[in-house]
Amino acid sequence: MSIVDEKPAKARLPSWIRVRVGAGGAPSAVAGILGEAGLHTVCASAHCPNQSECFGRGTATFLILGDRCTRRCRFCAVEGGQPAAPDPGEAGRVAAAAARLKLRYVVVTSVTRDDLPDGGAGAFAETILALRAACQGVRVEVLTPDFGGREADIDTVLDAQPDVFNHNLETVRRLQRTIRPQADYARSLAVLAHAARRGREVVVKSGMMVGLGETDEELFEALGDLHAAGCRALTIGQYLSPSPAHQPVARFVPPATFEEYRATALRMGFSAVAAGPMVRSSYNAEALCSTPTLGAPAGIAHGC
């Protein structure tokens, strides 16, 4: 009997992975406003599959501090390299764009800036304050890097009083070194725990990806660690490899299993959980973090 050495067939996306396209001219209108302002979005830089839908709803997640990251995580499409110096006018342009888009809920994230003494914490604080000044009644969610675990830098962001403090754990303990080699599982949990202790009224949020090679048991262990750290809002989504150079997808999780994850997380004590194949950290963030159990007003109409 001979053995034929065949290359594995290229993995096909399952039927439940579907990208929804935004309607009308809204996607190009949003892209135009952001382009005029010289702003980046994580939607474009991270190749988010929901970009067209979110732009179609007139929303976007702002990416501050440039579009080059000092880390090279195996799951992320954001380009690595030497970042440019921070732009002193960026916060004002973010606020002006949010006002033009008539946003009532804004998500602000950044590349990781290990080259800056404060990791970019001051830029987050400046952007939050600029948004408050430009958009009356706006609610602000920040999705931050770990700031090297420095509590003083976390406090700089919290002192600007974001409504939601989000920092993603991303994957289970065993896979951290492979997937995000310059980060640390315990450090990320410590960031969230400090925000929960120090933030008073802030909602503490985190996100996990599945399909990287984790087991369900490892996922549930990570969820327990997140809850113990004080995290109360949670997203769980399917990992999709941005390119052949990135970590390959180990499994595609069906929608029914995501619903089991959601039910398990709620039983653990999380107050708000979004779980599904197309769920991402900031996708429909206003809906997740406007639940009565999180103490936020319902009915937020905009955001990404």
C-alpha positions as CSV (number, residue, x, y, z in Angstrom):
1,M,0.0,0.0,0.0
2,S,1.4,3.4,-1.0
3,I,0.8,6.6,0.9
4,V,0.1,9.6,-1.2
5,D,1.5,12.9,0.2
6,E,-1.2,15.5,-0.4
7,K,-1.4,19.0,0.7
8,P,-4.4,19.7,2.9
9,A,-7.2,21.5,1.1
10,K,-7.7,25.1,2.0
11,A,-10.1,25.4,4.9
12,R,-13.5,26.8,3.9
13,L,-15.5,29.0,6.1
14,P,-18.6,27.3,7.6
15,S,-22.0,28.4,6.6
16,W,-22.6,30.4,9.8
17,I,-19.6,32.8,9.1
18,R,-21.2,35.5,7.1
19,V,-20.1,39.1,6.7
20,R,-23.0,41.6,6.5
21,V,-22.6,44.5,4.1
22,G,-23.7,48.0,5.1
23,A,-26.6,49.5,3.1
24,G,-26.6,52.6,0.9
25,G,-23.8,55.1,0.9
26,A,-23.2,55.2,4.6
27,P,-19.9,53.1,4.6
28,S,-18.3,55.5,2.1
29,A,-19.6,58.5,4.0
30,V,-18.1,57.3,7.3
31,A,-14.8,56.5,5.6
32,G,-14.8,59.9,4.0
33,I,-15.3,61.7,7.4
34,L,-12.5,59.6,8.9
35,G,-10.2,60.2,5.9
36,E,-10.7,63.9,6.0
37,A,-9.8,64.0,9.7
38,G,-6.7,61.8,9.1
39,L,-7.9,59.2,11.6
40,H,-7.4,55.5,11.9
41,T,-10.0,52.9,12.9
42,V,-9.4,49.4,14.3
43,C,-12.1,48.4,11.8
44,A,-9.8,48.9,8.9
45,S,-6.4,48.3,10.5
46,A,-7.4,45.0,12.1
47,H,-9.4,43.9,9.0
48,C,-12.6,43.5,11.0
49,P,-15.2,41.5,9.2
50,N,-17.9,43.7,10.5
51,Q,-16.4,46.9,9.1
52,S,-19.0,47.4,6.3
53,E,-21.9,46.8,8.6
54,C,-20.7,49.2,11.2
55,F,-19.8,51.9,8.7
56,G,-23.3,51.3,7.2
57,R,-24.8,52.1,10.6
58,G,-22.7,55.3,10.8
59,T,-20.3,54.0,13.4
60,A,-16.6,53.2,13.8
61,T,-14.1,52.4,16.6
62,F,-11.3,55.0,16.7
63,L,-7.7,53.8,16.8
64,I,-5.5,56.3,18.4
65,L,-1.7,56.7,18.6
66,G,-1.1,55.6,15.0
67,D,-1.5,52.4,13.1
68,R,1.9,50.7,13.9
69,C,2.1,48.5,17.0
70,T,5.2,47.8,19.0
71,R,4.0,44.2,19.6
72,R,3.5,41.4,17.1
73,C,0.6,39.2,18.3
74,R,0.0,36.1,16.2
75,F,-3.7,36.8,15.8
76,C,-3.7,40.5,15.0
77,A,-3.7,42.1,11.5
78,V,-2.5,45.5,12.8
79,E,1.0,46.1,11.4
80,G,4.0,46.0,13.7
81,G,7.0,48.3,13.4
82,Q,8.3,51.6,14.7
83,P,5.4,53.9,15.4
84,A,5.4,57.6,14.6
85,A,5.4,60.2,17.4
86,P,2.0,60.8,19.0
87,D,-0.1,63.5,17.2
88,P,-0.9,66.3,19.6
89,G,-4.1,67.2,17.6
90,E,-5.5,63.7,17.4
91,A,-7.8,63.9,20.4
92,G,-9.5,67.0,19.0
93,R,-10.0,65.4,15.6
94,V,-11.5,62.2,17.1
95,A,-13.9,64.4,19.0
96,A,-14.8,66.4,16.0
97,A,-15.4,63.3,13.9
98,A,-17.6,61.8,16.6
99,A,-19.6,65.0,16.7
100,R,-20.1,64.9,12.9
101,L,-21.2,61.3,13.1
102,K,-23.6,62.2,15.9
103,L,-22.3,59.4,18.1
104,R,-23.8,58.9,21.6
105,Y,-21.5,56.0,22.3
106,V,-17.8,56.0,21.3
107,V,-15.2,53.3,21.5
108,V,-11.6,54.3,21.6
109,T,-8.7,51.8,21.3
110,S,-5.0,52.1,20.4
111,V,-2.1,50.2,19.1
112,T,0.3,49.1,21.9
113,R,2.9,51.8,22.5
114,D,5.7,50.2,24.6
115,D,7.9,53.0,23.3
116,L,6.1,55.6,25.3
117,P,6.8,56.2,29.0
118,D,3.1,56.0,29.9
119,G,2.2,53.5,27.2
120,G,-0.2,56.0,25.7
121,A,-2.4,56.4,28.8
122,G,-2.3,60.2,28.5
123,A,-3.6,60.1,25.0
124,F,-6.5,58.0,26.1
125,A,-7.3,60.5,28.9
126,E,-7.0,63.4,26.5
127,T,-9.3,61.8,24.0
128,I,-12.0,61.0,26.6
129,L,-12.0,64.6,27.8
130,A,-12.1,65.9,24.3
131,L,-15.1,63.7,23.5
132,R,-17.0,64.9,26.6
133,A,-16.4,68.5,25.6
134,A,-17.5,68.0,22.0
135,C,-20.4,65.5,22.4
136,Q,-22.9,66.3,25.1
137,G,-24.0,63.2,27.0
138,V,-21.6,60.9,25.1
139,R,-20.6,57.6,26.7
140,V,-17.1,56.5,26.2
141,E,-15.6,53.0,26.2
142,V,-11.9,52.5,26.1
143,L,-10.2,49.3,24.9
144,T,-6.6,49.6,26.2
145,P,-3.3,47.8,26.1
146,D,-1.9,46.5,29.3
147,F,0.4,49.5,29.9
148,G,3.1,47.1,31.1
149,G,0.9,46.5,34.1
150,R,1.7,50.0,35.5
151,E,-1.1,51.0,37.9
152,A,-0.3,54.7,37.6
153,D,-1.0,54.6,33.9
154,I,-4.2,52.7,34.3
155,D,-5.2,55.4,36.9
156,T,-4.5,58.1,34.3
157,V,-7.1,56.6,32.0
158,L,-9.6,55.9,34.9
159,D,-9.2,59.5,36.2
160,A,-10.7,60.7,32.9
161,Q,-13.8,58.7,33.8
162,P,-14.6,56.4,30.9
163,D,-17.9,54.6,31.2
164,V,-16.4,51.3,30.2
165,F,-12.8,50.1,30.7
166,N,-12.0,47.2,28.4
167,H,-8.9,45.2,28.2
168,N,-8.9,41.9,26.3
169,L,-7.5,38.7,27.8
170,E,-7.8,37.3,24.2
171,T,-7.0,33.6,24.9
172,V,-6.5,30.9,27.5
173,R,-3.5,30.7,29.8
174,R,-1.8,27.9,27.9
175,L,-1.8,29.7,24.6
176,Q,-0.7,33.2,25.7
177,R,3.0,32.8,24.9
178,T,2.2,31.5,21.4
179,I,-0.6,33.9,20.6
180,R,0.5,37.1,22.3
181,P,4.2,36.5,23.2
182,Q,4.9,40.1,24.5
183,A,1.8,40.1,26.8
184,D,1.1,38.1,29.9
185,Y,-2.0,36.3,31.2
186,A,-1.5,37.3,34.9
187,R,-0.6,40.9,33.9
188,S,-3.8,41.3,31.9
189,L,-5.9,39.9,34.8
190,A,-4.1,42.4,37.1
191,V,-5.0,45.3,34.8
192,L,-8.6,44.4,35.0
193,A,-8.6,43.8,38.7
194,H,-7.0,47.2,39.3
195,A,-9.6,48.9,37.1
196,A,-12.4,47.1,39.0
197,R,-11.0,48.2,42.4
198,R,-10.1,51.7,41.4
199,G,-12.7,52.5,38.8
200,R,-15.7,52.7,41.1
201,E,-18.6,53.2,38.7
202,V,-16.7,52.1,35.6
203,V,-17.9,48.9,33.8
204,V,-14.9,46.5,33.5
205,K,-15.0,44.4,30.3
206,S,-12.9,41.9,28.5
207,G,-12.9,39.7,25.4
208,M,-12.0,36.2,24.4
209,M,-11.4,34.5,21.1
210,V,-12.1,30.8,20.4
211,G,-10.7,28.7,17.6
212,L,-7.0,29.2,18.5
213,G,-6.5,25.7,19.9
214,E,-8.1,26.0,23.3
215,T,-10.4,23.5,24.9
216,D,-13.8,24.4,26.4
217,E,-12.4,23.6,29.8
218,E,-9.6,26.0,29.4
219,L,-12.0,28.7,28.2
220,F,-14.2,28.2,31.2
221,E,-11.1,28.5,33.5
222,A,-10.2,31.8,31.8
223,L,-13.8,33.1,32.3
224,G,-13.6,32.2,35.9
225,D,-10.3,34.1,36.2
226,L,-11.9,37.1,34.5
227,H,-14.9,37.1,36.8
228,A,-12.6,36.8,39.9
229,A,-10.7,39.9,38.6
230,G,-13.9,42.0,38.6
231,C,-14.8,41.8,34.9
232,R,-18.6,41.9,34.4
233,A,-19.0,42.5,30.7
234,L,-17.7,39.9,28.3
235,T,-17.4,39.2,24.6
236,I,-16.6,35.8,23.0
237,G,-16.0,35.5,19.3
238,Q,-14.6,33.3,16.6
239,Y,-11.0,33.8,15.7
240,L,-10.5,34.3,11.9
241,S,-6.9,34.2,10.7
242,P,-6.1,37.5,8.9
243,S,-3.5,35.9,6.6
244,P,-1.5,32.7,6.0
245,A,1.3,34.3,8.1
246,H,-0.9,34.5,11.2
247,Q,-2.0,31.7,13.6
248,P,-4.2,29.3,11.7
249,V,-7.8,28.6,12.8
250,A,-7.9,25.4,14.9
251,R,-11.7,25.0,14.9
252,F,-14.8,26.8,13.9
253,V,-17.3,26.9,16.8
254,P,-21.0,26.6,15.8
255,P,-23.6,29.1,17.0
256,A,-25.2,26.7,19.4
257,T,-21.9,26.3,21.2
258,F,-21.5,30.0,21.5
259,E,-24.9,30.1,23.1
260,E,-23.7,27.5,25.6
261,Y,-20.7,29.7,26.4
262,R,-23.0,32.7,26.9
263,A,-25.2,30.8,29.3
264,T,-22.3,29.4,31.2
265,A,-20.8,32.9,31.6
266,L,-24.1,34.3,32.9
267,R,-24.3,31.5,35.4
268,M,-20.8,32.4,36.6
269,G,-22.1,35.9,37.4
270,F,-21.2,38.0,34.4
271,S,-23.8,40.8,33.9
272,A,-23.6,41.2,30.2
273,V,-22.3,38.7,27.6
274,A,-22.1,38.8,23.8
275,A,-21.1,35.5,22.3
276,G,-21.2,34.5,18.6
277,P,-19.1,33.7,15.6
278,M,-19.0,37.4,14.4
279,V,-18.8,39.0,17.8
280,R,-15.8,41.3,18.3
281,S,-14.7,43.4,21.3
282,S,-16.3,46.6,20.1
283,Y,-19.0,45.3,17.9
284,N,-22.4,46.6,19.1
285,A,-20.6,47.7,22.2
286,E,-23.4,50.2,23.1
287,A,-26.0,47.4,23.2
288,L,-23.8,45.1,25.5
289,C,-22.9,47.9,27.9
290,S,-26.2,49.5,28.1
291,T,-27.9,46.7,30.0
292,P,-29.7,47.7,33.2
293,T,-27.6,45.2,35.2
294,L,-24.5,47.2,34.4
295,G,-26.1,50.4,35.6
296,A,-26.1,52.1,32.2
297,P,-29.1,53.8,30.5
298,A,-30.8,51.7,27.9
299,G,-31.6,52.8,24.4
300,I,-28.2,53.9,23.2
301,A,-28.6,54.1,19.4
302,H,-25.1,54.6,18.1
303,G,-21.7,53.1,18.5
304,C,-19.5,50.2,17.2
